[in-house]
Amino acid sequence: IILSLEKYQAEEAVQMLKDSGNVQLIPEWGNIFVRDALKDLNRQQIIEDAANRNMVIDDVLNDLTEEILQRSYLYQVIDKHKPDIVIDCVNSATALAYQDIFTSSIEVRKSLTGLTGGVVEANASSNIEKLLLTQYVPQLIRHIQILYEAMKRAAVKFYVKVGTSGTGGMGLNIPYTHSEEKPSRMLLSKSAIAGAHTLLLWLMARTPDAPITKEIKPTAAIAWKKIKYGEIKKAGKAVELYDCPVENAIKLKGSMDRDMKKGPWIKINDTLKKVYIDTGENGIFSYEEFTAITSRGQMEFITPQEIANNVIFEILGGNTGHDIINALDNATMGPTYRAGSLRSSALQKMSRLQKEHDCDSVAFELLGPPKLSKLLYEVYLLKRCKFSMDDVVNKSAGYLAASAEELIKTDPKLRSDILSIGIPILMGDGKHLLRGPVMKIPAYRGVNTLDLTDENIERWTSEGWLDLREKNFEHWQQRLKKIKKEIDEIPLDDTSSQYDRDREYWTESQTIEPGKIVGWLFLEEELGSRMKE
């Protein structure tokens, strides 16, 4: 499957490669950063149309839903073909950074200046929408979310990104700026997005159900695709020729408009034609431009074939030394032996202080998500009720729920601790809620008045409300049964290093330990395992 932005690009690539081997090549085309309905529109067609703008804003800034996922063109093309390997050579950093948030910001600030003076510009609303559209990070995050979910569902085995440094390996002093000012803020934005993209891929590589993830990051100009004589094009359009006769010269006095509908120029009715070298994504260069940029001490260059060889070698299991993800794994500092040896000491000191001050340290809602605090306190209620694991499994869920609710009713200090960190308490009847001035769940989504539907209540309870209903304690019984099953499956005489959580881990304390249980739950139920040390 060969996917490109334009139809002609994909079909041209298929035609060029058709004799390279006994492989069926299928062209696909469109913008992978938008929904299917917008995939064939250019940037201006999207940004200048109010309906199109709002579609993109909804798809990028709203919570990721199944509906948003299904209408994403990227999701659709991966779901359709279900590839084993994805090689991503799209220069995502350029696609996002060159939307130009700086120019959009200028227009919005002009609109705000007008509002301050009591003047509402006709295009103020559209200017604000355009600024929302040019926010790089939300678009990058949504792209990675969709990419990850699509590849997970399609059972993609291997993902390789051919990334960028944004500057061809040069520093902040880069003299090449794609016709922008120097230093170019957009070029530096490209580098910033490229770096953020790499870190998100690094996270994906540490996600157990994601494909094997690698990134090759060339740090030189990439060249070349072809060398020929022909029309010089910018943004897909031929450069038209104009002349300004000497006698039409403008006198430099007073001021001059940067953009002029009419001026001293004369249209020649021809286009610029020269010898050029096509470097692919970086565009076309003249003989002299290519000479300058590839000279020693400048950007220099690397051929696409060398990059492709490294990509293939990595896919085949080789180690090129050029995988950025692997390099980050080796350069970053993970858990240490010293920290592990000191962990028990820290826990002992905290336990001693809890006894001295007659308080239990359960959750502060600083680590998050709110579900963590909810779960810790629900297990803590079982602990406070003096239940062992066997008690929780063997007693009725109704008895567990009633005991927990009675504790909440009769212990105002405990109740205050929970409510004050933003965790509401749903009472056993499911119809009454205890809350403080802050509620972490539901998160703010633009409205203050919330619809108390059964569906919403169930979702909020799952995400961060302490739940005293009987059915929730049935759920806890099932969880603890799984833990007990794991314990029972460990042979009594097995003292090896096979098990992270052996019998002694669960039975060293005679009481329920919320932190251990929720740590297990985040591994088994939330699938939140740390994949690499």
N, C-alpha and C positions, 0 to 999 in steps of 0.2 A: 504494500500500500504506500503510494507516494502522495503525500499531502503538501500542498502549497497554498499560498494566499490566493493566487489567481488561477483560473482554469487553464489558461494557456501555459502557465509555468509547470503545472502538474502534467499536462499532456505532453509538453516538450520534453520533460524529464523522462517520461515513460518511453517516448519515441527514441530518445538518445540511448536509453539503457536496454531496449528490447532485445538486442542481439548479444547482451553481455552474459547471458546464462539461460538455463532452462527453467525460468521462474516466471509465473504469471504476474504481471505488473498492473495494478489498478490505480487510476488517478482519483484523488479527492481534492477538493479545494474549498477555501473559505477561511474566514477569520475565526480562529479557535478561542478567542477571548470574549466572544459574544454568543447570544442565543442563535438558534438556527434561522430565525426570521430575518436576522441582520447580517448573516455571515458573508453575503456578497456585496454589502454596501461599503463604500470607502469611509474614511474618518469624517470627512465633511458632510456626507449624506446622513451620517448618524448624529453628529453634533449640532447640525443646523436644523434638525427636525425635532419639535417638542415631544412628539409621541415616542420617537426613537430614543431621545435622551432619557425619558422616564423609564423606558424598558431597561436600559443599561443600568440606571441608578437603582432600580428595584433588584436587578439580578446581582449587583455588586454589594450594595449596602444593607440589604435585608438579611435576616438569618438564612442560612442555607437550608432549603427545603427540597423535598423530592421533586416538586414541580420545577424549581429552578434547575435542579440537576438534570432532569429529563429533557428540558428544552435547550440545554447547552450544546452547542455544535461539537465541542471537544468531546463531551460525554457520548454524544450520539455516534460519532465516527469510531470511537474506541469500542463501544458496545456493539456496533454493527459488525466489525471485522474481528474483534477479540484476538488481537495479535499476541504472540508469545513474547516479542521483543519490541520495544519502542525506542527509536533513536530520534531524539528531539534536537534538531538543528535550528529551530526558530530563535531568532535573536529577540527573546522576550523583553530584555532590558531596553532595547531600542524601541520596541513597539509601545512600551508603557511610558518611558521617560520622555519620548519625543512628542507626547501629547501636549507638552509645554504648560505646566502649571503656573509658570511665572507670568506669561502673557494673560492667562485667564484671571490671575490674581489682580493684575493691573486694572482690568475691566471691572471687576467686582469692587475694587477700592474706589474707582470713579463713581460707580453706582451708589456706594455707601456715602461718599462725599455729597452726592446730590440729595440723598435721603436726609442727611444731617442738616442740609440747608432747606429742607422742606420740598425738594423737587424729586419726584418719582420718575425715573427714566423709563421709557417704554420697554427697553430691553433689560431692565434690572433683573427680572425673574430668570430670563434665559441666561444671563451672565452668571448668576449664582448656580444654575443647573450645570452650566459648562464647567464651572470650577469643581463641582462635585464629581463630574465625569473625569477630571484630570488628576484625581488623587491616585498616586501610584500604588501605595501600599495596600489599600483595600482591594484593588484589582489583582495584585499579585497574590494576596492571600486567597482570594476566591478562586483564582486559577489553580493554585496548588491544591485547594480543597477538592475541586472538581476532578483534577487530574488523579489525585490519590484515590478518590472514591470510584472513579471509572476504571482505573487499572485493577483495583481490588476486586471489583465485581466481575471484570472480564478475565480474571486470573492471569494477568500479565506477569511474566516471569522475570523480565529484565528491562530496566529503564536506564538509558544513557542520555545525559544532557551534554550537548556541546555548548558551553557557556561563553562568557566574555569577561574581560577585565574592564571593558568600557573605554579604555584608552590605548588599546593595542600594546599594553605592557609598559606604557610610559607613565610618568608621574603627574603631579598636579601642575607641572610646568609644560604640559603637552601643548605644542604649537598648532596642532591640527584640531579644528573645532566644527567641521561640517558647516562652514560659512557663518558661524555664530560669533559672538564677542569672545574675547579671551581675558580671563579664563571662562570657559563656557559652563554656565550653571546647568544647562540641559545635559551636557556631556558628563558632568560630575553626577548628575541625577542618574544617568545611565549606569555609571559605576556603582552608585549606591544601591540601585535596584538589583544589579548583577550580584552584589555581595549578599543582599537580603535573600535573593533567590537561592544562592548557594547554601545559606544557613537553613532555609526551609527544606531543601533537598537533603541536607544532612540529617534533619529531623525525620524526614520520610525514610531515610536509610536505617533509622533506629526504630522503625515501627514494624512490629512482627508480621503483620499481614500485608505489608507493602511489598512490591517487587524488589529484587536486588537493585540498588540505586547507585549510579556512579555519575560523575561529571568530569569531562575533559574541558579544560579552560585554556584555549590558546591565548598567548599574550604577545601577539604580533599581528600585523596586518595579514589577512588571509587572501591569497591570490594564486592562480587566477582562473577564470572560467573561459574567457575567450579574448582574442585580440583582433580588432577589425577596424575598418573605416565605415562611418555612417553617422546618422543623426545622433546628436547629444541630447539626452532626455533627463529631465528632473521631475520627480514624482510621476513618472510615466508619460509626461508630455514633452514634446520636442521643444527645445529652446528656440524661440522666434528671434529673428534678427532685427535690430533697430539701429538707426544711425542718428547722430546729433551733429549737423553741420556746424562748423566753427562760428558762422554768422548768427546761429541760433543760441549761442551760449548764454546762460543765465548770469546776470550780474549778482555777485555775492554781497548783498546788502540787506539789512533788516532780517527777514526770516524766509524760510523755504519749507513747503510742505514735503514730508517724507514720501507720502503717496499722493500722486497727482493723476486725475482722470485724463487731463490733457497736458501736454508739455512740449518742449522744444524738439522732441524726437520725431523721427520719420520711420514708419514701418517699412521694411524692405520686402516683405512677402516671401521670405525664404527662411530656412531653419539652419541652425549651426551644425555643420558636418565636419568631423575631424577623425583622426586616428585615435582610438582609445583602447584601454585595457579594462575589461569587465571583471571586477573582483567579487561579484556576487552581492551579498547583503550590504557591503560598504559602498556599492555604487561603481561608477566608472571614473577612471583617472586619465588625464592626458599623459603624454610621454614625459613631460617635465615634472608633473605632479608625482608620477610613479617613481621617477628618478629621485626626487627629494625624499619622499616618505620611506623608501626602502634603502636609503643610503645608510652607511655605517653610523651608528649612534642615534639614528632616528627610530621610527617604528620598526623598520626592517619587515620581513614577512616570512610566513610559513605556508606551505602548500596544503590544499584541502586533502590531497591524497595521504599526506603524513598524518593528518588528524584522523582520517578514516581508518588508517592502519592501526592506530592506537585504540580506536573505538572497537574494532573487530577483535583485536588481541585481548582487550578487557572482557568482551563478551565470551570469548573462548576460554576464559579462566586465567589468562596471563596477567602478569603484573608489570605494567608499563612504567610505573612510578609517576604517572601524570594524572591519576585519579584524585581530584580535589577532595572528595568525600573521605577517601582513605587517608589522605594527608592530614585532614582535620582530626580524624580519629587518633592519629599518631601524635599530633601536636597539642591536642587538648589534654587537660588534667582531669582524670576521673576519680572515682573512689580510691582511697589509699588504705594500706595496711594500718598505718598509724591511726587514722580516723576510726577504722573498724575496731581497733583495740581499745580506743578511748570511749567508744559508744556506751559500753556497759557502765563505765565510771560516771558518765554524764547522766545516764538514767538513774543510777543509784543515788546521786546527789539530788536529783529532782524528787525522787521518791522520799528521801529523808526530809526534804523541805516541805513536801506535802503533809507529812505526818506532823512536823513541828508546827505548821500553821493550820492544821486541821482543815485542809481543802484539797479537792481533787482538781487537777489541771487537765481539762478535757479538750476544749476547742475554743479558739478565739476568733475564728472566721477571718484570719489573715492569710492562711495558706490556700484556702479555697480549693475547689469550687464549694459553694454552699452545701452541696450534697455530702461533702466530707464531714462537715460539722454535724449535719443531720444524722448521718450514720453513726458517728462516734457517740453522740448523745443517746441515740436509740439503744446501742449496746450498753452504754453506761447505765441507763435505766435498769436494764436486766441485772447488771452488776450490783447496783444499789439495792435492788430487791432481794439480794443474797441468792440469786439463782446460779447454779453451776451449769456447765454445758449440758450435762445429763438432764437437769431440771428443765431447761428450755426445750429440749427435744421431747421429754416425756409428759410434761404438764400440758393442759389444754391451752390453745392460743387465747381463748377467752379469759382464762385465769391470768395469763401473762399480761394481756392488755389491761385488764382491770387493776392489776397490781401496779403497773407502770402509771396508769392514770391517777390512781390514788396517791402515788408518790408526788406527782406533779401538783395535785390539788393541795397536798399538805406540807409541801416544802417550798415556801416562797423564795428562799435564797436560790435554790436550784432553778426554779422557774425563771427568776430574774436573770440568772447567768445565761440561760438559753435565749430568752427574748432580747436581751440587751446586745447580743452580737448579730442580731438581724435574722434569727431563725424562728419563724412562727411555729405554734404548736396546734396541730389539728386534733381536736378532742375525739374521744372514742366513738361518738355518735356520727362523726363525719359532717356535722352541721354547724359546729361552733369552732371558732378560731381564737386562740390567744396570740397577741402580737404586741410588739413595742413600736416605737416611732420609726424604726428602720426595718424594712423587709428586703432581704437580699434577693428573694425570689417571689414574684416574677421580676426579671430585670426590666429597667425602664426602656420602653420602645415607642416613645413619643406620646403616649396617652397616660393619664393619671387614674382615670376611672376604669376599673377592670370588670369584665363580665364573669360572674361566678357560675359558669356552666360546669356540669359534671366533668366534661373533658378537660377544661382548664384546671379544675381543682386536682384531678388525678395527675396532670402533668407537673403542676407546681409542687405537689406533695412528693412526687418522685425526685424532683430536682433540688428541693431544699426546705421542705416543711417537715418538722418532726411529726411522725404519724402514730397516733395512739389507737388506731382502729385495729380490730381483731385480725383482719386479713393481712395487715402488715406484719403482725407477729407470727402468723402462719408462714409468711415469707422468711422471717428470721429463723424459724424452726427448720425450714428446708436448707437454708445456708449452713446452719450449724450441723445438720445431719451430714452434709457434704464434708465438712471439716472432720467430723468424727469418723466418717468412712475412710478419709485419707489417713487418719491416725491408725485405724484398725488394719489398714493394708500394709503398714510398716511392720516387718517381722520383728518379733520381740527380741531376737538375738542379733539384729542388724545394728552394728555400731559403726558402720562405714560412713564415708563422707557423701553418700549418694543423695541424701535428702537435705534440702535447705531448711525444712521445718520438720524435725524429727519428733518423736514422742516427748522428749524432755522439753522441747520448745513450747509445746502446748500445755504441758502438765507441771512445769516448774513452779507455777503459781496455782494455788488452789481456787482462785477466783477467775472470773471472766476478765480478759484483758482487751478492752475496746481497740486499742491501737493495733494489736496483732491481728485481730479479727478483720478490721477494716483494711489493713494492709493486704491480707489474703484476698479480701473481696475485690479490691482494686486490681489485683492480679487476675483473678479467675472470672469475675463478673464484668468488670469494666474493661478488661483486656488491656490494662495499663502497665504491662511489663517493661522494665528497662532491658533492652535487647543487647546492648553492648556495655562492657565495663569500662 
